[in-house]
Amino acid sequence: MLGMEDQVVPESVGLCARRLERVSAWMEEQVARERLPGLCTLIWRRGGVAFLECRGYRDVERAQPVTADTVFRIYSMTKPVTSVALMMLYEEGRFQLDDPVARYIPAFRDMQVMAGVDVGKPRLVPADSLITIRQLLTHTSGLTYGFMHANPVDALYREHAVDFARRHETLAELVERLTALPLIAQPGTAWNYSVATDVLGHLVEVLSGEHLADFFRRRILEPLGMQDTDFSVQARGRDRFAALYGPRGGMGLSDVNTMRSPAELPPERPGGLTLLEGALDSPFLHPARACSGGGGLVGTVGDYLRFCRMLLNGGALDGERLLGPRTVAFMTRNHLGGDMASMGQPRFSEASFEGIGFGLGFSVTLDPVRAQILGSAGEYGWGGAASTAFWIDPQEEMIVILMTQLLPSSTYPLRRELRTLGYQAVLD
C-alpha cells in the first residue's frame, strides 16, 4: 500500500502540478463517458509519486469506488515478471539464451509449421530450426494466441483448448497439447504475440523444480514486498477486488483488434459497459493448478510500482537484489533485427509498432518520431488485456502505471492518450 511518505510535490521532481490536472480531467472523462468503469493512474519520478489519483468504480453494480489498494487483473503485465523470473535462473547459469527449449521441454523437438491450406486441410512443413529460449522471450518463436482470430493456427488453438487461462490443468499438460499444433511461422522469422511466455513459465518450473506460484512468491513477490500480487486473490484482498467489464455489447477477447488497415477510419464507440466477470464470482478467487506466466497475476498499483522501481534501479530495491544491472540493461534493449513493424506486426491492440522494438519481455521504444508518440528512446514497458499498462523511462527517471478493467485493451487508445498527458507535464 502506498503511504503518504511516497508522495512528493510535482514541481520538486520536474513535473507541473497544473499540467497534471489534465490527467485528472482525462480520468474523469473516461468514467463520465462510460468508457471505463473506473481507473487508477500513478506517475512516479526521481524518487517519489508525483501523481496518484483514482476515479470511478471497481464494482459498478455494487457502487464500490476504485481506491489505491484495489486489486486488478493485470493479465499480460505478468509477462515481464515471468521474464525476470527466467532471467534470474539465467544469471545462475541454468541455461543459455540460444539453447533450444527442446533441451528442457522435449515435446518441442519436432515442431511443424503451417505453410498453407490445401482443399480445406492444413499443409505442414517441418520447422527449419529448433525454437530457442530467446525466441520465446522475444515472441519470435512462431507460436500464437487462440483469441487472435487471424489465421488457421489460431483456430486450432481454440479447437484444442490451448488456453493457459484454463486454471484447472497443469502447465505441463497445456504445453504438451500446444506442441502437437503447428507454428504460424518459421522460428525467428516474425514477431507474433503468443503464449510463449506461458511456455517460459513452465520452463521456470522445469529449471527450478518449483511450482511457478511458489517461485514467484519466494524469489520475487515477497522480497519486493508485493503483498497483494499473486495468481489468485488473497483473502486479505477479496473486498478490494475489481469486477471486469467490456464495452457495451462486447465479447471480451473476441473483440481484440490486432490489425487495422491505415486506410480504415477507426470506429467511434458510443460508450457504455457490459459486465464480463463479477468480483464475487471470478476464477481468480480460487487457487489455480496452471499459473499463467503470460497473464495470470492480480495485483495493485502500489505493488507493480515496486516491481518497476526494481527494474529502473538496475534490478534491486530496498536492499533486495533480483537481477544484476547489466542483465536488466540487456533485457530492456531491442533484440529484434528492426522494429516490430518490420518483423510483420505493423499494429497490435490500439497501437502502431513502427519505431517500437522488443527486448526480453518488454516493448522498447526505438524512435518516438517513427512511433508518432511522445516518449524517449529506450523507454520500455507493456500492457494487459484489460487495458492496464506501464512504462519505464530511464532517461526521464519516470514510471507511469495505469490500472483499470476493460477488456479488450484495443477498445480505446487509452495508453497513447495517457502517454501524451504524462509527458506534457514534464518541464525539465
PEQUI-V706597 format. One record per helix or strand of 3 or more residues. SS is the DSSP state (a for helix, b for strand). FROM is the first residue (numbers start at 1). LEN is the number of residues. If there is no record, write none. Layout:
BEGIN
ss->[SS & SS]
from->[FROM & FROM]
len->[LEN & LEN]
END
This chain:
BEGIN
ss->[a & a & a & b & b & b & a & a & a & b & b & a & a & a & a & a & a & a & b & a & b & a & a & a & a & b & b & a & b & b & b & a]
from->[4 & 10 & 17 & 38 & 48 & 71 & 75 & 101 & 106 & 112 & 121 & 133 & 146 & 152 & 171 & 196 & 212 & 235 & 244 & 252 & 273 & 283 & 301 & 325 & 341 & 356 & 363 & 368 & 380 & 389 & 398 & 414]
len->[3 & 4 & 16 & 8 & 12 & 3 & 17 & 3 & 3 & 7 & 6 & 6 & 3 & 8 & 8 & 13 & 13 & 6 & 4 & 4 & 5 & 3 & 12 & 7 & 3 & 3 & 3 & 4 & 4 & 5 & 7 & 10]
END
